[in-house]
Amino acid sequence: MNEITSADEQLLRRAIGLAARAVTLGDAPYGSLLAGPDGTVLAEDHNTVRRDGDITAHPELKLARWAARELDAETAAGTTLYTSCQPCGMCEGALVRSGIGRVVYALSAEQHVALHPESGARPVLDQDGPALFDEARRPIEEYYRPQG
């Protein structure tokens, strides 16, 4: 874990400002930005779940998609995502897959739930499996088969 610097705090305040602006637009109060190694803001966004009618329209996920599409792996690894709240599991998975190197957040998940208790009431889906291994492995093996 890195120490949060004054430069981090400045960019985190900008992410909080994006969250505040989202509220004025009628959107949910979450904002994020992606900064390069020198602190330059590369992209920023806020939550548009309600406006878009899309439960995945979290700013962290949108920025992870942007980074995966627009940045090479080395550049992505040098970036930092600043976000008003700790990323949810969905966003965390996308951030890992995008290659973004670091996340700095203002409110923890626990703090968020304390402020908005309904946000923590997410039942875990029942999952059954694994099943049909021999059938399911074929497309995986074919896709990853060495060419040549």
Phi and psi in radians as a Rosetta constraint file:
Dihedral C 1 N 2 CA 2 C 2 CIRCULARHARMONIC -1.501 0.35
Dihedral N 2 CA 2 C 2 N 3 CIRCULARHARMONIC 2.683 0.35
Dihedral C 2 N 3 CA 3 C 3 CIRCULARHARMONIC -1.314 0.35
Dihedral N 3 CA 3 C 3 N 4 CIRCULARHARMONIC 2.444 0.35
Dihedral C 3 N 4 CA 4 C 4 CIRCULARHARMONIC -1.424 0.35
Dihedral N 4 CA 4 C 4 N 5 CIRCULARHARMONIC 2.115 0.35
Dihedral C 4 N 5 CA 5 C 5 CIRCULARHARMONIC -1.603 0.35
Dihedral N 5 CA 5 C 5 N 6 CIRCULARHARMONIC 3.020 0.35
Dihedral C 5 N 6 CA 6 C 6 CIRCULARHARMONIC -1.144 0.35
Dihedral N 6 CA 6 C 6 N 7 CIRCULARHARMONIC -0.583 0.35
Dihedral C 6 N 7 CA 7 C 7 CIRCULARHARMONIC -1.125 0.35
Dihedral N 7 CA 7 C 7 N 8 CIRCULARHARMONIC -0.714 0.35
Dihedral C 7 N 8 CA 8 C 8 CIRCULARHARMONIC -1.055 0.35
Dihedral N 8 CA 8 C 8 N 9 CIRCULARHARMONIC -0.776 0.35
Dihedral C 8 N 9 CA 9 C 9 CIRCULARHARMONIC -1.067 0.35
Dihedral N 9 CA 9 C 9 N 10 CIRCULARHARMONIC -0.692 0.35
Dihedral C 9 N 10 CA 10 C 10 CIRCULARHARMONIC -1.086 0.35
Dihedral N 10 CA 10 C 10 N 11 CIRCULARHARMONIC -0.798 0.35
Dihedral C 10 N 11 CA 11 C 11 CIRCULARHARMONIC -1.242 0.35
Dihedral N 11 CA 11 C 11 N 12 CIRCULARHARMONIC -0.576 0.35
Dihedral C 11 N 12 CA 12 C 12 CIRCULARHARMONIC -1.137 0.35
Dihedral N 12 CA 12 C 12 N 13 CIRCULARHARMONIC -0.673 0.35
Dihedral C 12 N 13 CA 13 C 13 CIRCULARHARMONIC -1.094 0.35
Dihedral N 13 CA 13 C 13 N 14 CIRCULARHARMONIC -0.636 0.35
Dihedral C 13 N 14 CA 14 C 14 CIRCULARHARMONIC -1.125 0.35
Dihedral N 14 CA 14 C 14 N 15 CIRCULARHARMONIC -0.717 0.35
Dihedral C 14 N 15 CA 15 C 15 CIRCULARHARMONIC -1.096 0.35
Dihedral N 15 CA 15 C 15 N 16 CIRCULARHARMONIC -0.720 0.35
Dihedral C 15 N 16 CA 16 C 16 CIRCULARHARMONIC -1.112 0.35
Dihedral N 16 CA 16 C 16 N 17 CIRCULARHARMONIC -0.661 0.35
Dihedral C 16 N 17 CA 17 C 17 CIRCULARHARMONIC -1.089 0.35
Dihedral N 17 CA 17 C 17 N 18 CIRCULARHARMONIC -0.667 0.35
Dihedral C 17 N 18 CA 18 C 18 CIRCULARHARMONIC -1.096 0.35
Dihedral N 18 CA 18 C 18 N 19 CIRCULARHARMONIC -0.674 0.35
Dihedral C 18 N 19 CA 19 C 19 CIRCULARHARMONIC -1.124 0.35
Dihedral N 19 CA 19 C 19 N 20 CIRCULARHARMONIC -0.747 0.35
Dihedral C 19 N 20 CA 20 C 20 CIRCULARHARMONIC -1.126 0.35
Dihedral N 20 CA 20 C 20 N 21 CIRCULARHARMONIC -0.710 0.35
Dihedral C 20 N 21 CA 21 C 21 CIRCULARHARMONIC -1.146 0.35
Dihedral N 21 CA 21 C 21 N 22 CIRCULARHARMONIC -0.633 0.35
Dihedral C 21 N 22 CA 22 C 22 CIRCULARHARMONIC -0.980 0.35
Dihedral N 22 CA 22 C 22 N 23 CIRCULARHARMONIC -0.728 0.35
Dihedral C 22 N 23 CA 23 C 23 CIRCULARHARMONIC -1.059 0.35
Dihedral N 23 CA 23 C 23 N 24 CIRCULARHARMONIC -0.733 0.35
Dihedral C 23 N 24 CA 24 C 24 CIRCULARHARMONIC -1.137 0.35
Dihedral N 24 CA 24 C 24 N 25 CIRCULARHARMONIC -0.382 0.35
Dihedral C 24 N 25 CA 25 C 25 CIRCULARHARMONIC -1.603 0.35
Dihedral N 25 CA 25 C 25 N 26 CIRCULARHARMONIC -0.020 0.35
Dihedral C 25 N 26 CA 26 C 26 CIRCULARHARMONIC 1.536 0.35
Dihedral N 26 CA 26 C 26 N 27 CIRCULARHARMONIC 0.194 0.35
Dihedral C 26 N 27 CA 27 C 27 CIRCULARHARMONIC -1.752 0.35
Dihedral N 27 CA 27 C 27 N 28 CIRCULARHARMONIC 2.933 0.35
Dihedral C 27 N 28 CA 28 C 28 CIRCULARHARMONIC -1.184 0.35
Dihedral N 28 CA 28 C 28 N 29 CIRCULARHARMONIC 2.642 0.35
Dihedral C 28 N 29 CA 29 C 29 CIRCULARHARMONIC -1.454 0.35
Dihedral N 29 CA 29 C 29 N 30 CIRCULARHARMONIC 1.104 0.35
Dihedral C 29 N 30 CA 30 C 30 CIRCULARHARMONIC -2.384 0.35
Dihedral N 30 CA 30 C 30 N 31 CIRCULARHARMONIC 2.327 0.35
Dihedral C 30 N 31 CA 31 C 31 CIRCULARHARMONIC -2.437 0.35
Dihedral N 31 CA 31 C 31 N 32 CIRCULARHARMONIC 2.619 0.35
Dihedral C 31 N 32 CA 32 C 32 CIRCULARHARMONIC -2.569 0.35
Dihedral N 32 CA 32 C 32 N 33 CIRCULARHARMONIC 2.709 0.35
Dihedral C 32 N 33 CA 33 C 33 CIRCULARHARMONIC -2.506 0.35
Dihedral N 33 CA 33 C 33 N 34 CIRCULARHARMONIC 2.713 0.35
Dihedral C 33 N 34 CA 34 C 34 CIRCULARHARMONIC -2.010 0.35
Dihedral N 34 CA 34 C 34 N 35 CIRCULARHARMONIC 2.190 0.35
Dihedral C 34 N 35 CA 35 C 35 CIRCULARHARMONIC -2.043 0.35
Dihedral N 35 CA 35 C 35 N 36 CIRCULARHARMONIC 2.521 0.35
Dihedral C 35 N 36 CA 36 C 36 CIRCULARHARMONIC -1.324 0.35
Dihedral N 36 CA 36 C 36 N 37 CIRCULARHARMONIC 3.084 0.35
Dihedral C 36 N 37 CA 37 C 37 CIRCULARHARMONIC -1.009 0.35
Dihedral N 37 CA 37 C 37 N 38 CIRCULARHARMONIC -0.489 0.35
Dihedral C 37 N 38 CA 38 C 38 CIRCULARHARMONIC -1.587 0.35
Dihedral N 38 CA 38 C 38 N 39 CIRCULARHARMONIC 0.082 0.35
Dihedral C 38 N 39 CA 39 C 39 CIRCULARHARMONIC 1.562 0.35
Dihedral N 39 CA 39 C 39 N 40 CIRCULARHARMONIC -0.011 0.35
Dihedral C 39 N 40 CA 40 C 40 CIRCULARHARMONIC -1.188 0.35
Dihedral N 40 CA 40 C 40 N 41 CIRCULARHARMONIC 2.284 0.35
Dihedral C 40 N 41 CA 41 C 41 CIRCULARHARMONIC -1.307 0.35
Dihedral N 41 CA 41 C 41 N 42 CIRCULARHARMONIC 2.121 0.35
Dihedral C 41 N 42 CA 42 C 42 CIRCULARHARMONIC -1.600 0.35
Dihedral N 42 CA 42 C 42 N 43 CIRCULARHARMONIC -0.624 0.35
Dihedral C 42 N 43 CA 43 C 43 CIRCULARHARMONIC -2.840 0.35
Dihedral N 43 CA 43 C 43 N 44 CIRCULARHARMONIC 2.690 0.35
Dihedral C 43 N 44 CA 44 C 44 CIRCULARHARMONIC -2.614 0.35
Dihedral N 44 CA 44 C 44 N 45 CIRCULARHARMONIC 2.735 0.35
Dihedral C 44 N 45 CA 45 C 45 CIRCULARHARMONIC -2.849 0.35
Dihedral N 45 CA 45 C 45 N 46 CIRCULARHARMONIC 3.005 0.35
Dihedral C 45 N 46 CA 46 C 46 CIRCULARHARMONIC -2.357 0.35
Dihedral N 46 CA 46 C 46 N 47 CIRCULARHARMONIC 2.989 0.35
Dihedral C 46 N 47 CA 47 C 47 CIRCULARHARMONIC -1.180 0.35
Dihedral N 47 CA 47 C 47 N 48 CIRCULARHARMONIC 2.265 0.35
Dihedral C 47 N 48 CA 48 C 48 CIRCULARHARMONIC -2.243 0.35
Dihedral N 48 CA 48 C 48 N 49 CIRCULARHARMONIC 0.538 0.35
Dihedral C 48 N 49 CA 49 C 49 CIRCULARHARMONIC -0.960 0.35
Dihedral N 49 CA 49 C 49 N 50 CIRCULARHARMONIC -0.899 0.35
Dihedral C 49 N 50 CA 50 C 50 CIRCULARHARMONIC -1.155 0.35
Dihedral N 50 CA 50 C 50 N 51 CIRCULARHARMONIC -0.874 0.35
Dihedral C 50 N 51 CA 51 C 51 CIRCULARHARMONIC -1.065 0.35
Dihedral N 51 CA 51 C 51 N 52 CIRCULARHARMONIC -0.748 0.35
Dihedral C 51 N 52 CA 52 C 52 CIRCULARHARMONIC -1.498 0.35
Dihedral N 52 CA 52 C 52 N 53 CIRCULARHARMONIC -0.228 0.35
Dihedral C 52 N 53 CA 53 C 53 CIRCULARHARMONIC 1.074 0.35
Dihedral N 53 CA 53 C 53 N 54 CIRCULARHARMONIC 0.639 0.35
Dihedral C 53 N 54 CA 54 C 54 CIRCULARHARMONIC -2.336 0.35
Dihedral N 54 CA 54 C 54 N 55 CIRCULARHARMONIC 1.920 0.35
Dihedral C 54 N 55 CA 55 C 55 CIRCULARHARMONIC -1.128 0.35
Dihedral N 55 CA 55 C 55 N 56 CIRCULARHARMONIC -0.217 0.35
Dihedral C 55 N 56 CA 56 C 56 CIRCULARHARMONIC -1.703 0.35
Dihedral N 56 CA 56 C 56 N 57 CIRCULARHARMONIC 0.126 0.35
Dihedral C 56 N 57 CA 57 C 57 CIRCULARHARMONIC -1.445 0.35
Dihedral N 57 CA 57 C 57 N 58 CIRCULARHARMONIC 0.802 0.35
Dihedral C 57 N 58 CA 58 C 58 CIRCULARHARMONIC -1.394 0.35
Dihedral N 58 CA 58 C 58 N 59 CIRCULARHARMONIC 2.524 0.35
Dihedral C 58 N 59 CA 59 C 59 CIRCULARHARMONIC -1.105 0.35
Dihedral N 59 CA 59 C 59 N 60 CIRCULARHARMONIC -0.610 0.35
Dihedral C 59 N 60 CA 60 C 60 CIRCULARHARMONIC -1.110 0.35
Dihedral N 60 CA 60 C 60 N 61 CIRCULARHARMONIC -0.731 0.35
Dihedral C 60 N 61 CA 61 C 61 CIRCULARHARMONIC -1.189 0.35
Dihedral N 61 CA 61 C 61 N 62 CIRCULARHARMONIC -0.712 0.35
Dihedral C 61 N 62 CA 62 C 62 CIRCULARHARMONIC -1.098 0.35
Dihedral N 62 CA 62 C 62 N 63 CIRCULARHARMONIC -0.687 0.35
Dihedral C 62 N 63 CA 63 C 63 CIRCULARHARMONIC -1.280 0.35
Dihedral N 63 CA 63 C 63 N 64 CIRCULARHARMONIC -0.580 0.35
Dihedral C 63 N 64 CA 64 C 64 CIRCULARHARMONIC -1.096 0.35
Dihedral N 64 CA 64 C 64 N 65 CIRCULARHARMONIC -0.748 0.35
Dihedral C 64 N 65 CA 65 C 65 CIRCULARHARMONIC -1.085 0.35
Dihedral N 65 CA 65 C 65 N 66 CIRCULARHARMONIC -0.759 0.35
Dihedral C 65 N 66 CA 66 C 66 CIRCULARHARMONIC -1.047 0.35
Dihedral N 66 CA 66 C 66 N 67 CIRCULARHARMONIC -0.819 0.35
Dihedral C 66 N 67 CA 67 C 67 CIRCULARHARMONIC -1.089 0.35
Dihedral N 67 CA 67 C 67 N 68 CIRCULARHARMONIC -0.744 0.35
Dihedral C 67 N 68 CA 68 C 68 CIRCULARHARMONIC -1.116 0.35
Dihedral N 68 CA 68 C 68 N 69 CIRCULARHARMONIC -0.584 0.35
Dihedral C 68 N 69 CA 69 C 69 CIRCULARHARMONIC -1.436 0.35
Dihedral N 69 CA 69 C 69 N 70 CIRCULARHARMONIC -0.656 0.35
Dihedral C 69 N 70 CA 70 C 70 CIRCULARHARMONIC -1.812 0.35
Dihedral N 70 CA 70 C 70 N 71 CIRCULARHARMONIC -0.336 0.35
Dihedral C 70 N 71 CA 71 C 71 CIRCULARHARMONIC -2.003 0.35
Dihedral N 71 CA 71 C 71 N 72 CIRCULARHARMONIC 2.532 0.35
Dihedral C 71 N 72 CA 72 C 72 CIRCULARHARMONIC -1.342 0.35
Dihedral N 72 CA 72 C 72 N 73 CIRCULARHARMONIC 2.897 0.35
Dihedral C 72 N 73 CA 73 C 73 CIRCULARHARMONIC -1.024 0.35
Dihedral N 73 CA 73 C 73 N 74 CIRCULARHARMONIC -0.723 0.35
Dihedral C 73 N 74 CA 74 C 74 CIRCULARHARMONIC -1.154 0.35
Dihedral N 74 CA 74 C 74 N 75 CIRCULARHARMONIC -0.740 0.35
Dihedral C 74 N 75 CA 75 C 75 CIRCULARHARMONIC -1.138 0.35
Dihedral N 75 CA 75 C 75 N 76 CIRCULARHARMONIC -0.815 0.35
Dihedral C 75 N 76 CA 76 C 76 CIRCULARHARMONIC -0.994 0.35
Dihedral N 76 CA 76 C 76 N 77 CIRCULARHARMONIC -0.722 0.35
Dihedral C 76 N 77 CA 77 C 77 CIRCULARHARMONIC -1.096 0.35
Dihedral N 77 CA 77 C 77 N 78 CIRCULARHARMONIC -0.410 0.35
Dihedral C 77 N 78 CA 78 C 78 CIRCULARHARMONIC -1.591 0.35
Dihedral N 78 CA 78 C 78 N 79 CIRCULARHARMONIC 0.033 0.35
Dihedral C 78 N 79 CA 79 C 79 CIRCULARHARMONIC -1.613 0.35
Dihedral N 79 CA 79 C 79 N 80 CIRCULARHARMONIC 2.822 0.35
Dihedral C 79 N 80 CA 80 C 80 CIRCULARHARMONIC -2.247 0.35
Dihedral N 80 CA 80 C 80 N 81 CIRCULARHARMONIC 2.312 0.35
Dihedral C 80 N 81 CA 81 C 81 CIRCULARHARMONIC -1.669 0.35
Dihedral N 81 CA 81 C 81 N 82 CIRCULARHARMONIC 2.184 0.35
Dihedral C 81 N 82 CA 82 C 82 CIRCULARHARMONIC -1.867 0.35
Dihedral N 82 CA 82 C 82 N 83 CIRCULARHARMONIC 2.262 0.35
Dihedral C 82 N 83 CA 83 C 83 CIRCULARHARMONIC -2.513 0.35
Dihedral N 83 CA 83 C 83 N 84 CIRCULARHARMONIC 2.564 0.35
Dihedral C 83 N 84 CA 84 C 84 CIRCULARHARMONIC -1.200 0.35
Dihedral N 84 CA 84 C 84 N 85 CIRCULARHARMONIC -0.465 0.35
Dihedral C 84 N 85 CA 85 C 85 CIRCULARHARMONIC -2.384 0.35
Dihedral N 85 CA 85 C 85 N 86 CIRCULARHARMONIC 2.654 0.35
Dihedral C 85 N 86 CA 86 C 86 CIRCULARHARMONIC -0.983 0.35
Dihedral N 86 CA 86 C 86 N 87 CIRCULARHARMONIC 2.301 0.35
Dihedral C 86 N 87 CA 87 C 87 CIRCULARHARMONIC -1.049 0.35
Dihedral N 87 CA 87 C 87 N 88 CIRCULARHARMONIC 2.480 0.35
Dihedral C 87 N 88 CA 88 C 88 CIRCULARHARMONIC -1.261 0.35
Dihedral N 88 CA 88 C 88 N 89 CIRCULARHARMONIC 3.043 0.35
Dihedral C 88 N 89 CA 89 C 89 CIRCULARHARMONIC -1.033 0.35
Dihedral N 89 CA 89 C 89 N 90 CIRCULARHARMONIC -0.710 0.35
Dihedral C 89 N 90 CA 90 C 90 CIRCULARHARMONIC -1.051 0.35
Dihedral N 90 CA 90 C 90 N 91 CIRCULARHARMONIC -0.849 0.35
Dihedral C 90 N 91 CA 91 C 91 CIRCULARHARMONIC -1.200 0.35
Dihedral N 91 CA 91 C 91 N 92 CIRCULARHARMONIC -0.677 0.35
Dihedral C 91 N 92 CA 92 C 92 CIRCULARHARMONIC -1.028 0.35
Dihedral N 92 CA 92 C 92 N 93 CIRCULARHARMONIC -0.769 0.35
Dihedral C 92 N 93 CA 93 C 93 CIRCULARHARMONIC -1.056 0.35
Dihedral N 93 CA 93 C 93 N 94 CIRCULARHARMONIC -0.751 0.35
Dihedral C 93 N 94 CA 94 C 94 CIRCULARHARMONIC -1.139 0.35
Dihedral N 94 CA 94 C 94 N 95 CIRCULARHARMONIC -0.682 0.35
Dihedral C 94 N 95 CA 95 C 95 CIRCULARHARMONIC -1.112 0.35
Dihedral N 95 CA 95 C 95 N 96 CIRCULARHARMONIC -0.729 0.35
Dihedral C 95 N 96 CA 96 C 96 CIRCULARHARMONIC -1.068 0.35
Dihedral N 96 CA 96 C 96 N 97 CIRCULARHARMONIC -0.841 0.35
Dihedral C 96 N 97 CA 97 C 97 CIRCULARHARMONIC -1.144 0.35
Dihedral N 97 CA 97 C 97 N 98 CIRCULARHARMONIC -0.526 0.35
Dihedral C 97 N 98 CA 98 C 98 CIRCULARHARMONIC -1.289 0.35
Dihedral N 98 CA 98 C 98 N 99 CIRCULARHARMONIC -0.373 0.35
Dihedral C 98 N 99 CA 99 C 99 CIRCULARHARMONIC 1.544 0.35
Dihedral N 99 CA 99 C 99 N 100 CIRCULARHARMONIC 0.081 0.35
Dihedral C 99 N 100 CA 100 C 100 CIRCULARHARMONIC -0.993 0.35
Dihedral N 100 CA 100 C 100 N 101 CIRCULARHARMONIC 2.374 0.35
Dihedral C 100 N 101 CA 101 C 101 CIRCULARHARMONIC -1.417 0.35
Dihedral N 101 CA 101 C 101 N 102 CIRCULARHARMONIC -0.492 0.35
Dihedral C 101 N 102 CA 102 C 102 CIRCULARHARMONIC -2.696 0.35
Dihedral N 102 CA 102 C 102 N 103 CIRCULARHARMONIC 2.610 0.35
Dihedral C 102 N 103 CA 103 C 103 CIRCULARHARMONIC -2.226 0.35
Dihedral N 103 CA 103 C 103 N 104 CIRCULARHARMONIC 2.333 0.35
Dihedral C 103 N 104 CA 104 C 104 CIRCULARHARMONIC -2.153 0.35
Dihedral N 104 CA 104 C 104 N 105 CIRCULARHARMONIC 2.179 0.35
Dihedral C 104 N 105 CA 105 C 105 CIRCULARHARMONIC -2.203 0.35
Dihedral N 105 CA 105 C 105 N 106 CIRCULARHARMONIC 2.732 0.35
Dihedral C 105 N 106 CA 106 C 106 CIRCULARHARMONIC -1.511 0.35
Dihedral N 106 CA 106 C 106 N 107 CIRCULARHARMONIC -1.154 0.35
Dihedral C 106 N 107 CA 107 C 107 CIRCULARHARMONIC -1.620 0.35
Dihedral N 107 CA 107 C 107 N 108 CIRCULARHARMONIC 2.377 0.35
Dihedral C 107 N 108 CA 108 C 108 CIRCULARHARMONIC -1.330 0.35
Dihedral N 108 CA 108 C 108 N 109 CIRCULARHARMONIC 2.882 0.35
Dihedral C 108 N 109 CA 109 C 109 CIRCULARHARMONIC -1.014 0.35
Dihedral N 109 CA 109 C 109 N 110 CIRCULARHARMONIC -0.708 0.35
Dihedral C 109 N 110 CA 110 C 110 CIRCULARHARMONIC -1.128 0.35
Dihedral N 110 CA 110 C 110 N 111 CIRCULARHARMONIC -0.742 0.35
Dihedral C 110 N 111 CA 111 C 111 CIRCULARHARMONIC -1.117 0.35
Dihedral N 111 CA 111 C 111 N 112 CIRCULARHARMONIC -0.701 0.35
Dihedral C 111 N 112 CA 112 C 112 CIRCULARHARMONIC -1.085 0.35
Dihedral N 112 CA 112 C 112 N 113 CIRCULARHARMONIC -0.812 0.35
Dihedral C 112 N 113 CA 113 C 113 CIRCULARHARMONIC -1.109 0.35
Dihedral N 113 CA 113 C 113 N 114 CIRCULARHARMONIC -0.640 0.35
Dihedral C 113 N 114 CA 114 C 114 CIRCULARHARMONIC -1.100 0.35
Dihedral N 114 CA 114 C 114 N 115 CIRCULARHARMONIC -0.634 0.35
Dihedral C 114 N 115 CA 115 C 115 CIRCULARHARMONIC -1.375 0.35
Dihedral N 115 CA 115 C 115 N 116 CIRCULARHARMONIC -0.537 0.35
Dihedral C 115 N 116 CA 116 C 116 CIRCULARHARMONIC -2.459 0.35
Dihedral N 116 CA 116 C 116 N 117 CIRCULARHARMONIC 1.380 0.35
Dihedral C 116 N 117 CA 117 C 117 CIRCULARHARMONIC -0.937 0.35
Dihedral N 117 CA 117 C 117 N 118 CIRCULARHARMONIC -0.593 0.35
Dihedral C 117 N 118 CA 118 C 118 CIRCULARHARMONIC -1.079 0.35
Dihedral N 118 CA 118 C 118 N 119 CIRCULARHARMONIC -0.407 0.35
Dihedral C 118 N 119 CA 119 C 119 CIRCULARHARMONIC -1.201 0.35
Dihedral N 119 CA 119 C 119 N 120 CIRCULARHARMONIC -0.323 0.35
Dihedral C 119 N 120 CA 120 C 120 CIRCULARHARMONIC -1.668 0.35
Dihedral N 120 CA 120 C 120 N 121 CIRCULARHARMONIC 0.000 0.35
Dihedral C 120 N 121 CA 121 C 121 CIRCULARHARMONIC -1.571 0.35
Dihedral N 121 CA 121 C 121 N 122 CIRCULARHARMONIC 1.129 0.35
Dihedral C 121 N 122 CA 122 C 122 CIRCULARHARMONIC -1.969 0.35
Dihedral N 122 CA 122 C 122 N 123 CIRCULARHARMONIC 1.888 0.35
Dihedral C 122 N 123 CA 123 C 123 CIRCULARHARMONIC -1.189 0.35
Dihedral N 123 CA 123 C 123 N 124 CIRCULARHARMONIC 2.575 0.35
Dihedral C 123 N 124 CA 124 C 124 CIRCULARHARMONIC -1.421 0.35
Dihedral N 124 CA 124 C 124 N 125 CIRCULARHARMONIC 2.315 0.35
Dihedral C 124 N 125 CA 125 C 125 CIRCULARHARMONIC -1.220 0.35
Dihedral N 125 CA 125 C 125 N 126 CIRCULARHARMONIC 2.482 0.35
Dihedral C 125 N 126 CA 126 C 126 CIRCULARHARMONIC -1.176 0.35
Dihedral N 126 CA 126 C 126 N 127 CIRCULARHARMONIC 2.379 0.35
Dihedral C 126 N 127 CA 127 C 127 CIRCULARHARMONIC -2.248 0.35
Dihedral N 127 CA 127 C 127 N 128 CIRCULARHARMONIC 2.319 0.35
Dihedral C 127 N 128 CA 128 C 128 CIRCULARHARMONIC -2.122 0.35
Dihedral N 128 CA 128 C 128 N 129 CIRCULARHARMONIC 2.340 0.35
Dihedral C 128 N 129 CA 129 C 129 CIRCULARHARMONIC 2.620 0.35
Dihedral N 129 CA 129 C 129 N 130 CIRCULARHARMONIC 3.082 0.35
Dihedral C 129 N 130 CA 130 C 130 CIRCULARHARMONIC -1.314 0.35
Dihedral N 130 CA 130 C 130 N 131 CIRCULARHARMONIC 2.781 0.35
Dihedral C 130 N 131 CA 131 C 131 CIRCULARHARMONIC -2.629 0.35
Dihedral N 131 CA 131 C 131 N 132 CIRCULARHARMONIC 2.706 0.35
Dihedral C 131 N 132 CA 132 C 132 CIRCULARHARMONIC 0.989 0.35
Dihedral N 132 CA 132 C 132 N 133 CIRCULARHARMONIC 0.791 0.35
Dihedral C 132 N 133 CA 133 C 133 CIRCULARHARMONIC -0.949 0.35
Dihedral N 133 CA 133 C 133 N 134 CIRCULARHARMONIC -0.864 0.35
Dihedral C 133 N 134 CA 134 C 134 CIRCULARHARMONIC -1.052 0.35
Dihedral N 134 CA 134 C 134 N 135 CIRCULARHARMONIC -0.635 0.35
Dihedral C 134 N 135 CA 135 C 135 CIRCULARHARMONIC -1.332 0.35
Dihedral N 135 CA 135 C 135 N 136 CIRCULARHARMONIC -0.730 0.35
Dihedral C 135 N 136 CA 136 C 136 CIRCULARHARMONIC -1.249 0.35
Dihedral N 136 CA 136 C 136 N 137 CIRCULARHARMONIC -0.474 0.35
Dihedral C 136 N 137 CA 137 C 137 CIRCULARHARMONIC -1.325 0.35
Dihedral N 137 CA 137 C 137 N 138 CIRCULARHARMONIC -0.411 0.35
Dihedral C 137 N 138 CA 138 C 138 CIRCULARHARMONIC -1.024 0.35
Dihedral N 138 CA 138 C 138 N 139 CIRCULARHARMONIC -0.891 0.35
Dihedral C 138 N 139 CA 139 C 139 CIRCULARHARMONIC -1.124 0.35
Dihedral N 139 CA 139 C 139 N 140 CIRCULARHARMONIC -0.554 0.35
Dihedral C 139 N 140 CA 140 C 140 CIRCULARHARMONIC -1.147 0.35
Dihedral N 140 CA 140 C 140 N 141 CIRCULARHARMONIC -0.859 0.35
Dihedral C 140 N 141 CA 141 C 141 CIRCULARHARMONIC -1.103 0.35
Dihedral N 141 CA 141 C 141 N 142 CIRCULARHARMONIC -0.694 0.35
Dihedral C 141 N 142 CA 142 C 142 CIRCULARHARMONIC -1.142 0.35
Dihedral N 142 CA 142 C 142 N 143 CIRCULARHARMONIC -0.772 0.35
Dihedral C 142 N 143 CA 143 C 143 CIRCULARHARMONIC -1.103 0.35
Dihedral N 143 CA 143 C 143 N 144 CIRCULARHARMONIC -0.736 0.35
Dihedral C 143 N 144 CA 144 C 144 CIRCULARHARMONIC -1.640 0.35
Dihedral N 144 CA 144 C 144 N 145 CIRCULARHARMONIC 0.124 0.35
Dihedral C 144 N 145 CA 145 C 145 CIRCULARHARMONIC -1.113 0.35
Dihedral N 145 CA 145 C 145 N 146 CIRCULARHARMONIC 2.302 0.35
Dihedral C 145 N 146 CA 146 C 146 CIRCULARHARMONIC -1.021 0.35
Dihedral N 146 CA 146 C 146 N 147 CIRCULARHARMONIC 2.356 0.35
Dihedral C 146 N 147 CA 147 C 147 CIRCULARHARMONIC -1.541 0.35
Dihedral N 147 CA 147 C 147 N 148 CIRCULARHARMONIC 2.371 0.35
